Amino acid sequence: MTASELNRLRDLATELGVPSFPQYATGTKVLVRGAERKTFKGFLPKIGMLPLLELGVSLARLERMARKVDLEEPLRTKHGRELDAQSVADWLDRRVRSSGARAMLEVATQMIFAAEPRELSLLYFLLYAKSSEGVQRLAEIEGGAQERRFTLGAQAICQRLADRVRERGAKLHLESPTRAIAQDATGVTVDGVRGDAVVVAIPPHLAAKIDGLPAERARLGAKLPMGSVIKCIASYATPFWREAGYSGEAISTTGTIRATFDDCNAAGDHAALVAFIVGDPAKRLRDMPDAGRRQLVLDELVQLHGPRAGTPVAYVDKDWQVDEHAGGCYVSLLAPGVLSDAACSLRAPFGRVHFAGTETATHHMGYLEGAIESGQRVARELRP
């Protein structure tokens, strides 16, 4: 791919006048395992010499395996069906012996996918990593997938694109969930709106609920649930962690919170930490009353960042699992065997119906970069 193709989001943000700033990552980090709390700097935490060595070896092995995956047709990868038949947990069981190394690989998987290693096909894990230039890049801040944030929020990209569409005379029908798509020889009809073609750009499990799509497509979508994540933001009078020389980044292998990051704004006048509850812990907390969940999160923030973390000036969380228009985050999950059993491609058009969305991307799937790639692909499909 060319350099410009690998920076679609950056170029689009520049074109739309949406500024960005680097994710704060300066200072000491925290690792909590049970009752034990340690601090570290750099990418890999202090888990003991032998576990750290095994962690490095395991990451290198996964990187080598990912580089061999065929992005366009992953089942053409050598031993592709065998890789698809096993879960990431199966691979960890066979390849990683130390509890410390395994715990860190599990946390990385949970944070990247908002899912447990047992829920993911190994081939899908490797495909996802290859799509985003490697496992380590997915997990890193500096030079990685978490490196930059939008000053006005990521929604500013969508808002300014919507403004451009309106300026060109097109209509946007918002808050109008689509239930059915009908097509014939001359066009398509979506909730009374007529057009030449339609692009479906929602997660496959939601698209599976739309009438008028092929049955095999619906069956495939039903096999692609989203990850489980609750995102929590605690705001403070000052960024006390920065003042103490900490980055705000913390990892917990045993708590309800799996990771936290500095969530201060670009101007520096809003201090906040963001915490992620992912995988099984998110499922367990799905039905917990708001007050109980808030207290649990604040108690763990105290364990991670000290007493001052327990008294925020404001707190808010979002359970993406219960959002009917998302059903979870961040991306669709492929369990063992799903790639091999898929009756149709996620990218294959169905007559006048075309499919986009980050799940259909070949590069940076699961991210905005992948979503843009998929949109450009569909634009080529629709071009006369």
C-alpha positions as CSV (number, residue, x, y, z in Angstrom):
1,M,0.0,0.0,0.0
2,T,1.1,3.6,-0.6
3,A,1.8,6.0,2.3
4,S,-1.3,7.9,1.5
5,E,-3.5,4.7,1.6
6,L,-2.1,4.0,5.1
7,N,-3.1,7.4,6.4
8,R,-6.7,7.8,5.2
9,L,-8.0,8.9,8.6
10,R,-5.2,11.5,9.1
11,D,-5.7,12.9,5.6
12,L,-9.5,13.0,6.0
13,A,-9.2,14.8,9.3
14,T,-6.8,17.3,7.8
15,E,-9.2,17.9,4.9
16,L,-12.1,18.4,7.2
17,G,-10.2,20.7,9.6
18,V,-10.5,18.3,12.6
19,P,-7.3,18.7,14.7
20,S,-5.7,15.9,16.8
21,F,-3.3,15.7,19.6
22,P,-1.1,12.9,21.1
23,Q,-2.4,10.5,23.7
24,Y,-0.6,11.4,27.0
25,A,1.9,8.6,27.8
26,T,4.7,10.3,29.8
27,G,5.7,8.9,33.1
28,T,5.4,5.8,35.2
29,K,2.9,3.1,34.6
30,V,1.1,0.7,37.0
31,L,0.6,-3.0,37.0
32,V,-1.8,-4.7,39.5
33,R,-2.0,-8.5,39.9
34,G,-4.2,-9.4,42.8
35,A,-3.0,-7.6,45.9
36,E,0.4,-6.8,44.3
37,R,0.9,-3.4,42.8
38,K,4.1,-2.6,40.8
39,T,5.3,0.3,38.7
40,F,7.2,0.2,35.4
41,K,8.3,2.2,32.4
42,G,8.4,1.2,28.8
43,F,6.2,-1.2,26.9
44,L,6.7,-4.4,28.9
45,P,5.9,-4.5,32.7
46,K,7.9,-6.1,35.5
47,I,6.7,-9.6,35.8
48,G,10.0,-11.4,36.6
49,M,12.9,-12.2,34.3
50,L,11.7,-15.7,33.0
51,P,8.1,-14.7,32.5
52,L,9.3,-11.5,30.8
53,L,11.5,-13.5,28.5
54,E,8.7,-15.9,27.6
55,L,6.4,-12.9,27.0
56,G,8.9,-11.4,24.5
57,V,9.3,-14.8,22.8
58,S,5.5,-15.4,22.6
59,L,4.9,-11.9,21.1
60,A,7.6,-12.5,18.5
61,R,6.1,-15.8,17.6
62,L,2.7,-14.3,17.2
63,E,4.1,-11.5,15.0
64,R,5.8,-14.0,12.7
65,M,2.6,-16.0,12.4
66,A,0.6,-12.9,11.7
67,R,2.9,-11.8,8.9
68,K,2.1,-15.0,7.0
69,V,-1.7,-14.4,6.9
70,D,-3.4,-13.7,3.6
71,L,-5.3,-10.5,4.1
72,E,-7.6,-11.0,1.1
73,E,-8.4,-14.7,1.6
74,P,-7.2,-15.7,5.1
75,L,-8.1,-19.4,4.6
76,R,-5.5,-19.5,1.9
77,T,-2.9,-19.0,4.7
78,K,-0.8,-22.1,5.2
79,H,-2.7,-24.3,7.8
80,G,-5.4,-21.7,7.7
81,R,-8.3,-24.0,8.6
82,E,-6.2,-25.5,11.4
83,L,-5.6,-22.1,12.8
84,D,-9.2,-21.2,12.5
85,A,-10.3,-24.3,14.3
86,Q,-8.5,-23.4,17.5
87,S,-9.0,-20.4,19.8
88,V,-6.4,-18.0,21.1
89,A,-6.8,-19.7,24.5
90,D,-5.9,-23.1,22.9
91,W,-2.7,-21.6,21.6
92,L,-1.8,-20.0,25.0
93,D,-2.5,-23.4,26.7
94,R,0.1,-25.1,24.4
95,R,2.7,-22.3,24.0
96,V,2.8,-20.2,27.2
97,R,3.8,-21.8,30.5
98,S,4.4,-19.0,33.0
99,S,1.3,-17.4,34.6
100,G,2.9,-13.9,34.3
101,A,3.4,-14.1,30.6
102,R,0.0,-15.6,30.0
103,A,-1.7,-13.0,32.1
104,M,-0.2,-10.2,30.0
105,L,-1.1,-11.8,26.7
106,E,-4.7,-12.3,28.0
107,V,-5.0,-8.6,29.0
108,A,-3.7,-7.5,25.6
109,T,-6.2,-9.7,23.9
110,Q,-9.0,-8.5,26.1
111,M,-8.2,-4.9,25.6
112,I,-7.8,-5.2,21.8
113,F,-11.0,-7.2,21.2
114,A,-13.1,-6.5,24.3
115,A,-13.3,-10.3,24.4
116,E,-11.8,-13.4,26.1
117,P,-9.1,-15.5,24.3
118,R,-11.5,-18.5,24.2
119,E,-13.9,-16.5,22.2
120,L,-11.6,-15.7,19.3
121,S,-10.3,-17.9,16.4
122,L,-6.5,-17.9,16.3
123,L,-6.7,-17.2,12.6
124,Y,-8.9,-14.2,13.1
125,F,-6.6,-12.9,15.8
126,L,-3.6,-13.2,13.5
127,L,-5.6,-11.6,10.6
128,Y,-6.6,-8.7,12.8
129,A,-3.0,-8.2,13.8
130,K,-1.7,-8.4,10.2
131,S,-4.4,-5.9,9.2
132,S,-3.0,-3.4,11.7
133,E,0.7,-4.0,11.2
134,G,1.3,-6.3,14.1
135,V,0.2,-7.3,17.6
136,Q,2.5,-4.9,19.4
137,R,1.3,-2.0,17.3
138,L,-2.3,-2.7,18.4
139,A,-1.3,-2.6,22.0
140,E,1.1,0.4,22.0
141,I,0.4,4.1,22.4
142,E,3.5,5.8,21.0
143,G,3.8,4.6,17.4
144,G,0.7,2.4,17.9
145,A,-3.0,2.3,17.3
146,Q,-3.7,4.4,20.4
147,E,-1.3,7.2,19.6
148,R,-3.6,10.2,18.8
149,R,-6.9,11.6,19.8
150,F,-9.2,14.1,18.1
151,T,-9.4,17.5,19.9
152,L,-13.1,17.8,19.1
153,G,-13.9,14.1,19.6
154,A,-14.0,11.4,16.9
155,Q,-17.7,12.4,16.2
156,A,-16.4,15.6,14.6
157,I,-15.3,13.6,11.5
158,C,-18.9,12.3,11.0
159,Q,-20.4,15.7,11.8
160,R,-18.3,17.5,9.2
161,L,-18.9,14.8,6.6
162,A,-22.6,15.2,7.2
163,D,-22.3,18.9,6.7
164,R,-20.6,18.4,3.4
165,V,-23.3,16.0,2.3
166,R,-26.0,18.6,3.2
167,E,-24.0,21.3,1.4
168,R,-24.2,19.3,-1.8
169,G,-28.0,19.1,-1.6
170,A,-28.4,15.6,-0.3
171,K,-30.8,14.7,2.5
172,L,-29.8,12.8,5.7
173,H,-32.5,10.7,7.4
174,L,-31.4,10.4,11.0
175,E,-33.0,8.5,13.8
176,S,-34.6,6.2,11.1
177,P,-33.6,2.6,11.8
178,T,-33.8,0.5,8.6
179,R,-35.9,-2.6,8.9
180,A,-36.1,-3.8,5.3
181,I,-34.4,-3.3,1.9
182,A,-36.3,-4.1,-1.4
183,Q,-34.6,-4.2,-4.7
184,D,-35.6,-4.7,-8.3
185,A,-34.2,-4.3,-11.8
186,T,-34.2,-0.5,-11.7
187,G,-33.3,0.3,-8.1
188,V,-33.7,-0.1,-4.4
189,T,-36.2,1.1,-1.8
190,V,-35.3,1.7,1.9
191,D,-38.2,2.7,4.1
192,G,-39.9,4.5,1.2
193,V,-36.7,6.2,-0.1
194,R,-35.8,5.2,-3.7
195,G,-32.3,5.0,-5.0
196,D,-30.0,3.2,-7.5
197,A,-28.2,1.3,-4.9
198,V,-27.8,1.0,-1.1
199,V,-24.7,0.7,1.1
200,V,-25.1,-1.2,4.4
201,A,-22.3,0.0,6.7
202,I,-23.4,-1.3,10.1
203,P,-22.0,-4.3,12.1
204,P,-22.9,-7.6,10.5
205,H,-24.9,-8.8,13.5
206,L,-27.2,-5.7,13.1
207,A,-27.3,-6.0,9.3
208,A,-28.5,-9.6,9.8
209,K,-31.8,-8.2,11.2
210,I,-32.7,-6.3,8.0
211,D,-35.3,-8.0,5.8
212,G,-34.4,-8.4,2.1
213,L,-30.8,-9.6,2.5
214,P,-29.8,-13.2,1.6
215,A,-30.3,-15.9,4.2
216,E,-26.7,-16.9,4.2
217,R,-25.7,-13.3,5.0
218,A,-28.1,-13.3,8.0
219,R,-26.7,-16.6,9.2
220,L,-23.2,-15.3,9.0
221,G,-24.1,-12.0,10.8
222,A,-25.7,-14.0,13.6
223,K,-22.3,-15.7,14.2
224,L,-20.5,-12.3,14.6
225,P,-21.3,-10.8,18.0
226,M,-19.6,-7.6,19.1
227,G,-17.1,-7.4,22.0
228,S,-18.3,-6.6,25.5
229,V,-17.1,-3.3,27.0
230,I,-18.1,-0.7,29.5
231,K,-16.2,2.6,29.2
232,C,-15.9,4.7,32.4
233,I,-14.6,8.3,32.7
234,A,-13.8,9.9,36.1
235,S,-13.1,13.6,36.0
236,Y,-10.9,15.4,38.7
237,A,-10.0,18.9,39.7
238,T,-6.4,18.4,38.6
239,P,-4.5,15.6,36.9
240,F,-2.9,14.4,40.1
241,W,-1.2,11.4,38.4
242,R,0.7,13.7,36.1
243,E,1.7,15.9,39.0
244,A,3.2,12.7,40.7
245,G,5.0,11.6,37.6
246,Y,2.6,9.0,36.4
247,S,1.2,8.6,32.9
248,G,-2.3,7.5,33.9
249,E,-1.8,4.1,32.2
250,A,-2.5,1.2,34.4
251,I,-3.1,-2.5,33.8
252,S,-4.9,-5.0,36.0
253,T,-4.8,-8.7,35.3
254,T,-7.2,-9.6,38.1
255,G,-9.6,-6.7,38.7
256,T,-12.8,-5.7,37.1
257,I,-11.0,-2.8,35.3
258,R,-8.5,-4.1,32.8
259,A,-6.8,-0.9,31.9
260,T,-6.9,2.9,32.4
261,F,-5.4,5.8,30.5
262,D,-5.1,9.5,30.8
263,D,-8.2,11.2,29.3
264,C,-7.3,14.9,29.8
265,N,-8.3,17.1,26.9
266,A,-5.9,18.8,24.6
267,A,-6.1,22.2,26.3
268,G,-5.3,20.6,29.7
269,D,-8.2,22.2,31.5
270,H,-10.2,19.0,31.9
271,A,-8.5,16.3,34.0
272,A,-9.8,12.8,33.6
273,L,-9.0,9.1,33.7
274,V,-10.7,6.6,31.4
275,A,-11.2,3.0,32.5
276,F,-12.1,0.0,30.4
277,I,-14.1,-3.0,31.7
278,V,-13.9,-5.7,28.9
279,G,-14.8,-9.3,28.3
280,D,-16.2,-11.4,31.1
281,P,-16.2,-8.6,33.7
282,A,-18.3,-6.4,31.4
283,K,-20.8,-9.2,31.0
284,R,-21.0,-9.7,34.7
285,L,-21.6,-6.0,35.3
286,R,-24.2,-5.6,32.6
287,D,-27.2,-5.8,34.9
288,M,-25.5,-4.1,38.0
289,P,-27.3,-1.0,39.2
290,D,-25.5,2.2,38.2
291,A,-24.6,3.2,41.7
292,G,-23.0,-0.1,42.5
293,R,-21.0,-0.1,39.3
294,R,-19.8,3.4,39.9
295,Q,-18.6,2.5,43.4
296,L,-16.8,-0.7,42.2
297,V,-15.0,1.3,39.5
298,L,-13.9,4.1,41.9
299,D,-12.7,1.5,44.4
300,E,-10.5,-0.1,41.8
301,L,-9.3,3.3,40.6
302,V,-8.0,3.9,44.1
303,Q,-6.1,0.6,44.0
304,L,-4.6,1.6,40.7
305,H,-4.0,5.3,41.2
306,G,-4.2,6.1,44.9
307,P,-6.8,7.7,47.3
308,R,-7.4,10.8,45.2
309,A,-8.8,8.7,42.4
310,G,-11.8,7.8,44.7
311,T,-13.2,11.3,44.8
312,P,-13.9,12.5,41.2
313,V,-15.8,15.7,40.5
314,A,-17.8,13.9,37.9
315,Y,-18.3,10.3,36.7
316,V,-20.0,8.8,33.7
317,D,-19.9,5.4,32.0
318,K,-21.3,3.8,28.9
319,D,-22.2,0.1,28.6
320,W,-22.0,-0.5,24.9
321,Q,-23.5,-4.0,25.3
322,V,-27.0,-2.6,26.0
323,D,-26.9,0.0,23.2
324,E,-29.4,-1.4,20.6
325,H,-27.7,0.4,17.7
326,A,-24.3,-1.1,18.6
327,G,-24.8,-4.3,20.6
328,G,-21.2,-4.0,21.9
329,C,-17.8,-2.7,20.9
330,Y,-15.3,-2.4,19.3
331,V,-15.7,-4.8,16.4
332,S,-17.4,-8.1,15.4
333,L,-15.8,-11.2,16.9
334,L,-15.1,-14.4,14.9
335,A,-15.1,-17.5,17.1
336,P,-13.2,-20.7,16.1
337,G,-14.5,-22.1,12.9
338,V,-16.5,-19.1,11.7
339,L,-14.1,-18.1,9.0
340,S,-14.1,-21.7,7.6
341,D,-17.9,-22.0,7.8
342,A,-18.8,-18.6,6.3
343,A,-21.2,-19.1,3.4
344,C,-20.5,-15.7,1.9
345,S,-17.9,-13.0,2.0
346,L,-18.5,-10.0,4.2
347,R,-17.5,-7.8,1.2
348,A,-19.5,-9.5,-1.5
349,P,-22.3,-7.3,-3.0
350,F,-25.9,-8.7,-3.2
351,G,-27.3,-7.2,-6.3
352,R,-27.7,-3.5,-5.7
353,V,-26.8,-3.9,-2.0
354,H,-23.2,-3.2,-1.1
355,F,-21.5,-3.8,2.2
356,A,-19.0,-1.5,4.0
357,G,-18.0,-1.0,7.6
358,T,-14.7,-1.6,9.4
359,E,-15.3,-5.4,9.6
360,T,-15.1,-5.5,5.8
361,A,-11.7,-3.8,5.6
362,T,-8.5,-5.5,4.7
363,H,-6.3,-3.0,6.5
364,H,-6.9,-1.7,10.0
365,M,-10.2,-3.6,10.4
366,G,-11.9,-2.6,13.6
367,Y,-10.7,1.0,13.4
368,L,-11.8,4.2,11.7
369,E,-9.0,3.8,9.2
370,G,-10.5,0.5,8.1
371,A,-14.0,2.0,7.9
372,I,-12.7,4.6,5.5
373,E,-10.9,2.0,3.4
374,S,-14.2,0.1,3.1
375,G,-16.0,3.2,2.0
376,Q,-13.5,3.8,-0.7
377,R,-13.9,0.2,-1.9
378,V,-17.7,0.5,-2.2
379,A,-17.3,3.9,-4.0
380,R,-15.2,2.0,-6.6
381,E,-17.9,-0.7,-6.8
382,L,-20.6,1.9,-7.5
383,R,-18.6,3.9,-10.0
384,P,-20.1,3.6,-13.5
